[in-house]
Amino acid sequence: MITIHGPALLDLNTQRDLLSPDGIYPVYQAEKLVEPMKRLFQWVHRHRVPVVSTRLRELTAPGQRGMNRVVCRPETTGFQKVSATQLRKRQEMPRDCGTSLPVEGFRVMQQWIFDLPSLNLFECPRLDRLLSESEVGVWLIVGSPLEWTIRTAVLGLLQRRQKVAVVRDCIGQWDPYEGDMALRQIESKNIEWLTSGQLEERFTVKRAPRLVSPLPRVGTHGHNILPGGASLPPTSTNKVEAGRGVAKSGRNKPASGRFRMG
């Protein structure tokens, strides 16, 4: 089991065929996702937030708008992730039916990349195990398409009793009508909605400034003299220091009184 006390990012299908204007089947208004995605991954890199990424692989686009186009072929640039969404310390998981995960967790690699056999991310056994058995503070969901993979991810994670938050300005949709229907279904659930600009304030712990008060001065009789002239009763340490001062000053005083000579 992998335990992450803070947030973790679930980065869904941020590939060039979907997010670049020159892709085979880009999402609706893909150009508006570029800057929020950069801002999001800068925050991820700065605070070492663990990232779980998925990639579509040679998928026939669904729906009438898809027109049976095959997207994300491995031999094309459209299969590659958008450069801003790739971290330096990343690991690609093998494409098989296994369920094993790296025992070191995210201590060595910050980003794990899974190839999906379909638009349903839970059909990948290794990823299904990770999302089902991990203990995470909250999953931050970004990517596309909203009406397919994102909706499935949100509903599936909630069913697995995971906390979910959606970064609103970092999600894309193929069909505006289908995307709006999926958005309404997701909004009816108990999840948190954020923007990429709110992540720093929401998840970064800010330490309060340390206040240092001036040390009190010690008077001649052991009293603590505070700024402004006020005084406090002497402590045991101050009494000893004051007594030593009196004893020292007593040694130097001349003897007084008369002595009878025997």
Sequence and secondary structure as in RCSB ss.txt:
>XXXX:A:sequence
MITIHGPALLDLNTQRDLLSPDGIYPVYQAEKLVEPMKRLFQWVHRHRVPVVSTRLRELTAPGQRGMNRVVCRPE
TTGFQKVSATQLRKRQEMPRDCGTSLPVEGFRVMQQWIFDLPSLNLFECPRLDRLLSESEVGVWLIVGSPLEWTI
RTAVLGLLQRRQKVAVVRDCIGQWDPYEGDMALRQIESKNIEWLTSGQLEERFTVKRAPRLVSPLPRVGTHGHNI
LPGGASLPPTSTNKVEAGRGVAKSGRNKPASGRFRMG
>XXXX:A:secstr
  EEEEEEEEEE  BHHHHSTTSSS  TTGGGGHHHHHHHHHHHHHHT  EEEEEE SEE  HHHHTT EE  TT
SGGGSB GGG  SSEEE  SSS     TTTTTT SEEEEEESSS GGGSHHHHHHHHH EEEEEEEEES IIIII
HHHHHHHHHTT  EEEEEEEE  S HHHHHHHHHHHHTSS EEE GGGHHHHH             EE TTS EE
 TTS EE   HHHHHHHHHHHHHHHHTS   S     
